[in-house]
Amino acid sequence: MRHQEPSDYSVFWGDFHKHMTGPGTDRSEFDTVLDSAREHLDISVVQCYPFKWYQKGRVDGIREESAGHDPDFDDWWNDIEAAARRHHDPGEFVTFPTYEWHGNRARWGDHNVYYREEGYEIDGAWELPNLLDNMADRAAFVLPHHTAYEVGNRGKDWDEHDPDLSPVSEIYSSHGCNESIDSPVPMDGNDDMGPRTSAGTYQAGLDRGHRVGIIASNDGPGLPGTWNSGIAGIWATELTREAVWEAIEARRTYGVTGDRIRLWWDLDGHPLGSDLSSVSDRNATVRVDCPRPLDSVELVHDGDVAEIYTHQDADFDESGRYRVLVEMGWGPTDEYGDFDSLEREWSGSIRVRDGSVTWAQPRFRGFGQSYELVDGECQFDVSTSRAEEDAMLPELDADRTTQAFVIEVDAGDDSVIEIDLDDGETLTVPLADARSDDHLFSFTQASADRLETQFELSDDDIENPDIVYHNAHKVQVSRAAPVEACGATVTFEDLPATDGLDYYYVRAGQRDGQYAWASPVWIDD
């Protein structure tokens, strides 16, 4: 029996791991957080992180993160459920009430609990087997994350796994990648928790025979869906809780580091996530469409790269459509002085003279960012800052050094990319030039004026011009890549097989180091 083709589904983008409570959190900000998420995501959890900093009975000067239940968490949970219900908008924006399990994580590894709808309690089970028992009669998932830490010290113990409650697992987050001990993407985002180890990796779970698919999500600072901290791609029939839930159950899921790489693959017509007893052939077809130039597509079989396709050697017949990365930000930092402000608002539009912007994809970090594609141009209102702060959430600092867009343009030899800023300045790059090189605009005069106005530091007083350039805001327009360089349909034929259970999954990478991982297909022949 052949399964549905990707035309039966749409890909929806979501963050399934974004803490919204914790010590000192202002829970009245939930609406602000979720409104910001809605600007660039289709799906967001509304997640309770139930912990406090515990100091009772301890000496001054040291603290630890609490474990176990506290009655205050029930109030937090009530607010979480209310916000999830308030912001759920089927067809436009889907939410799920979620909490991080606050039991014996050291022993069993970290898990998040997801409910398909409101009305369940936050569960205080201390041991993972008890939690799984309690969830068995609920519409719930219990999904592992950052699995590759040392087992017994927050790494995933794959001896305890329920495939019905845990159909997928995070492969990437702000912690990094837990795919395998030698994954091309590191897992070094949390120095406190140490390096990844082999026993808890995602591949270790697969090697144990578990049918577990792939997502990626933030588990870190700032905005839900923060770029480069992990986003999940969900192949669902529609944007509703029920359809998204069904897609996760079926493991029609994948994860990306940040850029929204569209990735679908099937084995002999059976889509990612399939669990098969036999197949007539073992041929895989991978369809990948990247925002930036594609580097490679790898097919992993039982932990080893069995097939690899490299796109850099391909010949491209350019179609007149190009993808361009526009980044804005940088600017003054308190490393150099007590500047009045480290913030900058960027409002305006990106358009193409003698052409049009056909789509735009954001690389947002931090709250309050928005964009809209209107009449062939990308209108935006974003902010950047070199200040490491994020007052709305309880953990870490959000990096808002830059905001960016990848745009696709329909353009020809005489077209010109224009970035029209609301302060009256227009930056222009002829497409003919963009096809061969990147372009950097440095606002050095504004930086020099700021130094003179605030610090009375004239040009003659500056001994090292670095102070002007380093504190200048900048805009960079990347080299324009033809659309043909950004995607491919790849076929791998006569895949290797072993006796018993085989698993296969796909890893795709852009030239700039952005990655995507798609859920496996299993064959138990």
N, C-alpha and C positions, 0 to 999 in steps of 0.2 A: 504493500500500500504506500503510495507516494503522499507525502504531507504537503501542506500549503506552501506556496511560494511567498516571498516577502511582500508581494503586492497585497496580500491579505492582511498585512499589519502595517502600523506606523511606529516609528521610533519616538519615544517620549523620554525626556531627560529629567533625572531626579537626583536629589540628595537624600539618602536614607540614613544619615548619621550626622545630625547637627544639634549639639547640646543647646538647650534654651533655658536651663535653670542651673543653679549652683550657688555657692556662697557669694552673697552680695549682689545677685542678679535682680534687676528691676523687672518684675514680671509684667508690669504695665507696658513694657516695650515689645511684647509678643507681636502686636499688630505691625509695628514698624519692621521687625525682622521678617515677618511673612510677606508683607507688601514688597519688601526688597527682593525676597526670593521669587515672588511671582513675576518680577520684571524680566527674569531670564530663565526660569525653570518651568517645567510642567508639573512636577511632583516635588513635594517637600514633606518630610516628617515634621511633626511638632513634638520635640523630644525632651523628656525630663531626664536630667542627669542628677540622680538623687545622692548627693554626698555633701558633707560639711567638712571644714577643717577642724580636726579633733585635737584639743589641747588639754582637756580635763585630766588632772592627775599627772600631767607631764611637766617637766622642767621648762622654765622659760627659754625661748629661743629656738624651739624645734616644734614641728607640727606634722601631722599625718592626715591622709585622706581617710575619712570614715568608711566603714564597711557595715553592711546590715541596714535594717530598716529604722527609720525615725518617724514619729507621728507627723512631723512637719511635712514630710514628703507627700502625705495624702492631700494636704492643701495645695501643694505644688501641682500634683496630678490633676486635681479638679480644674485648675487654671489651664493646664495643658489640654485637657479634653475640651474645655470650652473654646479655646483658641482653634483647635483642630476643627471643631464643628463650625465655627464662625467663618473660617477661611476656605472650607471645602466647597468647591464650585465645579461640579461635574462638567466635563467638556472643555473647561478652561484651566482649572488648577486643582490638583488632587492632593489632599493631606491624609496622613495617618497618625493617630496618637501612638506615641512610642516612648519607651524608657530604656535606659541602660540598666541591665541587671546589676544589682548592688550587693549580691551575695558573695560567695567564696570564689572570686575571680582568680585569685592567685593559683588555686588548685586546678580549676577547670578551664581557664581562659575567659576572655571577655566576650559577652553576647549582648545584643540588643533584643528587646521584646517589642513586637509590632502587633497592633490590633487592627483588624479590618474596619472596625467601627468603634464608636465610643460606647461606654457602658460597663467595661471591665475594670477591675481594680489594679492598682500597682501591686505586684506580688512580692512578698518579702521572703521567699524561699532562700535558704542559705546555701544549699547544695544544688548543683545543676540537675542531677537526676530528679530531685523533687520539683524543681521548676518545670522541667519537661513534663512530668506527670500532671502538674497543675494546668499546663497549657493544652493538654491533649484534647479536652472537650471544648476548647475555645477557638474562635477564628483568629488564630495567632501564628506568628512566625517567631523563631528564636534564632537569630542569625549571628554567626561568629564574625569577629573582626580582629585585625592585626594579629593573626594567628601564630606568626613565626617567632614570637618571643620564646624564651626558655619554658618548656613545659614544666609546670609547678611554680612558675613565676610569671603568670599572665599569658603564657602560650596556650594554644588550643590543645587539649587532650582529645585526640581523635578516637580514643576508646569509647567516648560517650558522645554519640551523634545520632540524631533522629532525622532521617531523610524527609519525613513529612513536615516536621516543624522547621527544619533547617535546609531548605532546597538550594539555597545559594549562600555564598560567603564573600565578604570583602576581600579583594585581592590587592587593593591599593587605597591609600588614604593619606592624610597629612603625616602619618608615621612612615610612609614609604610603601614598598612592594613586598608582600609576603609570598609571592608565587613559588619561589624555590630558593635554595641557599645560594645559587649562582645566577639568579635572575639578572638580566641586563639593567634593570632599574633597582637602585639600592633601597634599603630600608633603614634610614638613618635620621628620621625626623624627630625622634625622641631620645635624646642622649641618656635620660634617666633610666629608661627601660632596657638599654643596652642593645647588642646586636641581634640579628635574626639567627635562629638555629634551625637545623633541618627537621627535627621531629614534629614541629607544629606548622610547617609550611602548607600552603594550599596543595602542592603536589603530594605531600605526605598523606593528606586526606584522600586524594585520588588513589594513591598507591595502596591504601587500605581497603579499597573497593567502594568507597562512598560515592554516591551520585550527588555531587554538589556543584552547582553552577557558580557564576561569577557576577559580582557587581563591584563598583567602586563608589566611595563616598567620603565626605570630608573628615569627620572626627577631629576637627581642629578649629582654628580661629575664625571669627568673623562671619561673613555672609554665607548663608546656605548656597552650596554650589560654587564656593570660591575656586577660581581657576587654579589649576595645578595641584589641587588637593583631592581630586577624585570625584567623578560624576558617574552615575549609572545610566546606561541605555536600556530601555525596556521596549521590547517589540510586542505591542498589545493591539487589540482590535479597535479600542477606543480609549479615550481618556476618562475613565471612571475607576472608582476603587475596585469594583468587581473585576474589570478587565485587567487592570494592573496586577491585582492579586493573582489572577489566573496565569498571567505571563510569568510571574515569579515562581509559582508552583510548577509550571512547565519548563522553567529554566531558560526561557527565551530572553536572556539577559546578557549584558556584557558591561565592562567597565572601562573608562578612559581616565588618563591622568588629568587632563584638563580640556584640550581641544576636542570638539565633538565629532570625532571620527565616526562615520556611519559604517557599521560592520555587520554583515550577515554572512553566515556560511551554512552549508548543508552537506551531508554525506549521503550520496546516492539518493538525493531528494529529501532526506530527513533533516529537519532544521536543528540548529544548535539547541542543546538541552535534551535531545532524544535519547531514550534508553531502549536499545534494540536487542532482540534475541538472535537475529541473523540478517544479513544483507546479501544480495546477489553479487554486488560489486562493491569495491571500496574506493570510490572516486569522490573527491571533495571539490566543491565549487565555493570560492570565496569572493564576495563582492565588497570592496572597500572604497570609500569616498572620503578623502581627508581634506580638512581646511587648508593645509599647507602641503608641500610636496611629499609624496609617499616615498619611503625608503625601501621597506621590505615587508613581506608577508611570510610568516613562519607557521608551519603545522607541526604541533607537538604531539608525539605519540608515546604514551607511557613514560613521560618525563624527559624524553629526548627529542631534539629537533629532527624530524624525519624528512621534511621538505622545506625548501626556502626559495622564495621568489624575490628577486631584486629589481626594483623599478627604475633605478637610476640609469641603467643602460638602455632603456627603451627609447625608441624614436617617436617623437610627438608631432602629429599634424595639428597645428594650432587652429582652434575653431573661432578665435576672436573673443573668448572668455578667459578671464584671468583672475587669480586670487592674490590678494594683497593684504599684508598685515600692517595696520596703522597703530602705533603705540604712542602714548602721550604721558608725560609725567616727569619723574626725576625732580630736579629743583633743589631748593635750599635745605640744609640739614643742620641740626643743632651741634653737630660735630665741629662746625666752623664758627658758630656764633649764636647769639641769642636773637634770632630773627623774630620779627613781630608775628609772623605766621609761617608755618610749614605747609599750609594747605593751598591748593589751587583748584578753582572751579573751571571746568572745560565745557563750554556749551557751544553748539554749532552744528555743522553738517559736513558729511563727506559725500561728494557728488562727482560726476564725470561729465565734463564738457564734451559734447559730441559722443555721448554714450550714456550708460545708466548703471547704477548699483542694483544688481538683481537679488542679492541676499546679503545679510550681515550676521556674523556670529560673534558674541561678546567674549572677552576675557576679563570678567569683572572680579574685583577684589575690594571688599568693604561695602558698607551700606550706602543706599541712596543713589545708586547708579541706574540710569534708564536710557533706552534708545528706542527708535521706531523707524521702520522703513516706510517712507512716504514719497510717492511720485518719483521713484527711481533714485532717491538719495537716502543716506543714513543720517537721521537727526539724533543727536546725543546730548546728554546732560550728565556729566560724570565729575568726580573729584579725585584728586591724588594728594598724597601727603607723605613726607619722610618721617613723620612722627609715628612711633610704634605704640599705638593705643587703639583700643576698641572697647568703648565703655558699655556696650550693650550685652556683652557676654562675659562669662566668668573666667575664661581661661586664655592664656597665651596672648600674643599680640598679633594683630592683623597687618600684613604687609600691603600697603596701598601705594607703593612707589610708582606704579604705573597702572593705567587702564588701557585696554586695547580692543580693537575689532579686526576680525578677518572679514574682508568684503570680497564678494565676487562681482566683477564688472564685465559688462558687455561693451567692448570698446574696439577701436581700430587705430590705425597708424596716426591719425590726427587728434586722437582723444587726449584729454588732459585730466588728471586726477586733481581735484581741488578740495582742500580742507578749509572750510570757511568758519573762522572762530568769531564768537559774538563780540569780542573786544575790537573787531574791525580788521583783523589781520587775515589774509588768505594765503595759504601755502599751496603751491602748484608744483606738480610733477608731470611732465609729458609722458604718456604711456610708452612712447618710443624709448625714452630714457629709463623708465622703470623696468622695462623688459631686460635691461642689461645690468642694472646696478641698484643698490639701495640709496636712499636719500635721508640725510639727517639735518633737521633744522634746530639750531641751538639759539635760545633766546638770551644771548650774551649781553646785549645792550640793556635789556630789562634787568638782568642780574647786576650789571655795573651800576645802573641807576638805583637799584635797591641798596647796594653797598654805600653809595654816596648819600642817599636820603636818610637811611637809618643810622649809619656809622660815621658819616662825614669822611668817607674814604674815597678820595678821588683817584683817577687813573694814575696820577703821579705818585700817589702814596702806596700803590700796590707793587710789591716787589715780586710776587709770584702770581702770574695770571691764572694759575689753577683755581684760585679763590673765586674768580669770575665764572670760569667754565663749570667747575664742580657744582656750583650753586645755581646754575642756570636751568630753567625748565627746557625740555626738549621734546620734539616730535620726530619719530622715525617712520619712514615709509619704506617697507621692504621691497625687494625685487619682486616684480610681478611674475607669478608662476602660471603658466598655461594650465587650464583645468585638466588637460590630459596628463599633466605631471602629478596630479593629486589623487588619482584613483585608478583602479584596475579591477577586472574580473579575472580571477586566477583559478586554474583547474590543476589539481594534483591527482594523478591517476595511479591505480594499483598500489594503494597504501600498504605499508607493512602490517603484519598481523602476528599475534602471539597466541598460544593456547590459552583458553580461558577468557577472562575479561580484558578487553582493550579500551582505552580511552584516547580520544583525540580532541585537541582544542587549538584555537588559532590565536596568534599574537601578531599584531600589525604595528609598525612604527613609522612615524614621519622622520624626515631628515633632521628636524630640529630636536628630536628626542622625546616627542610626545608619543604615547603608546595607547593601544587598546587591546583588551583580552576578551575573547568571546567564550561563552560556556561550552563545555565539551559535548561530544556525542559518545555514548558508550555502546559497545557491542559485546554481548556475552554469548559467544558462538559455541 
